[in-house]
Amino acid sequence: MIIVAIIGLLAVMGIPYILNAYSSSMKKAKNRNIAEVEKAKGVLSLPVSSRIPGAMALADSNLEIATDAAGLSNLCSALSIRNLDELIVGSDSIAIGTLSTKASY
């Protein structure tokens, strides 16, 4: 009976730490993905002559990248991913936005 009580006590102390670690890792993954998307959006505005994957000399800062086929394709190329589904964290998907707005979850 004492062993069961000790195991229960350890579980009560350990579960909040595990949940906190999970939540913290989700936040870090989201922040890392947002930073990578912002870097890739910067690449989209580079001239094509730079020969960097994804460069397309995009100048329209109000262009919705996720709805523009060429922009989305080049963004995925700059990120070295196949599609935006690879940036889903938990059940949250990323909103790319435009060149002038920051990506968010």
C-alpha positions as CSV (number, residue, x, y, z in Angstrom):
1,M,0.0,0.0,0.0
2,I,2.9,2.4,0.8
3,I,4.4,1.6,-2.7
4,V,1.1,2.6,-4.4
5,A,1.0,5.8,-2.4
6,I,4.5,6.7,-3.4
7,I,3.8,6.0,-7.1
8,G,0.6,8.1,-6.8
9,L,2.6,10.9,-5.2
10,L,5.2,10.8,-7.9
11,A,2.5,10.8,-10.6
12,V,0.8,13.8,-9.1
13,M,4.1,15.7,-9.0
14,G,5.3,14.7,-12.5
15,I,2.2,15.2,-14.6
16,P,2.1,19.0,-14.4
17,Y,5.7,19.1,-15.5
18,I,5.1,16.9,-18.5
19,L,2.1,19.0,-19.5
20,N,4.1,22.2,-19.1
21,A,6.9,20.8,-21.2
22,Y,4.5,19.8,-24.0
23,S,2.9,23.3,-24.0
24,S,6.3,25.0,-24.0
25,S,7.6,22.8,-26.9
26,M,4.5,23.7,-28.9
27,K,5.1,27.4,-28.4
28,K,8.7,27.1,-29.4
29,A,7.8,25.1,-32.5
30,K,5.3,27.7,-33.6
31,N,7.8,30.6,-33.0
32,R,10.5,28.7,-35.0
33,N,8.1,28.1,-37.9
34,I,7.0,31.7,-37.9
35,A,10.6,32.8,-38.0
36,E,11.4,30.4,-40.9
37,V,8.3,31.6,-42.9
38,E,9.3,35.2,-42.4
39,K,12.8,34.5,-43.7
40,A,11.3,32.7,-46.7
41,K,9.0,35.6,-47.4
42,G,12.1,37.8,-47.5
43,V,13.6,35.4,-50.1
44,L,10.5,35.9,-52.2
45,S,11.4,39.6,-52.7
46,L,15.0,38.8,-53.9
47,P,15.7,39.1,-57.6
48,V,15.5,36.0,-59.7
49,S,19.1,36.5,-60.8
50,S,20.3,35.7,-57.2
51,R,19.6,32.0,-58.0
52,I,18.3,31.4,-54.5
53,P,15.5,28.7,-54.4
54,G,12.2,30.6,-54.2
55,A,13.5,34.0,-55.3
56,M,10.9,35.6,-57.6
57,A,11.4,39.4,-57.2
58,L,8.0,39.7,-55.6
59,A,7.3,43.4,-55.0
60,D,3.6,43.5,-54.3
61,S,3.5,43.6,-50.5
62,N,-0.3,43.1,-50.4
63,L,-0.2,39.9,-52.4
64,E,-1.8,37.1,-50.3
65,I,0.9,34.4,-50.7
66,A,-1.2,31.4,-49.6
67,T,-3.7,32.1,-52.4
68,D,-1.1,32.9,-55.2
69,A,0.1,29.6,-56.8
70,A,3.5,30.9,-57.8
71,G,4.1,32.6,-54.5
72,L,3.1,29.5,-52.5
73,S,5.2,27.3,-54.7
74,N,8.2,29.5,-54.3
75,L,7.6,29.9,-50.5
76,C,7.6,26.1,-50.1
77,S,10.7,25.9,-52.2
78,A,12.5,28.5,-50.0
79,L,11.4,26.5,-46.9
80,S,12.4,23.2,-48.5
81,I,9.0,21.7,-47.8
82,R,6.4,20.1,-50.1
83,N,3.3,22.0,-48.7
84,L,2.2,24.1,-45.8
85,D,0.8,21.0,-44.0
86,E,4.3,20.3,-42.8
87,L,4.1,23.5,-40.7
88,I,1.0,22.3,-38.7
89,V,1.8,22.3,-35.0
90,G,-0.7,20.2,-33.0
91,S,-4.0,21.1,-34.6
92,D,-3.0,24.7,-35.5
93,S,-2.2,25.6,-39.0
94,I,-0.1,28.6,-40.0
95,A,-1.5,31.8,-41.6
96,I,1.1,33.0,-44.1
97,G,-0.4,36.4,-44.8
98,T,1.3,38.9,-47.1
99,L,4.8,40.2,-47.4
100,S,3.9,43.2,-45.2
101,T,2.1,41.2,-42.5
102,K,3.7,38.7,-40.1
103,A,2.7,35.0,-40.3
104,S,0.8,33.7,-37.3
105,Y,-0.9,30.6,-35.9
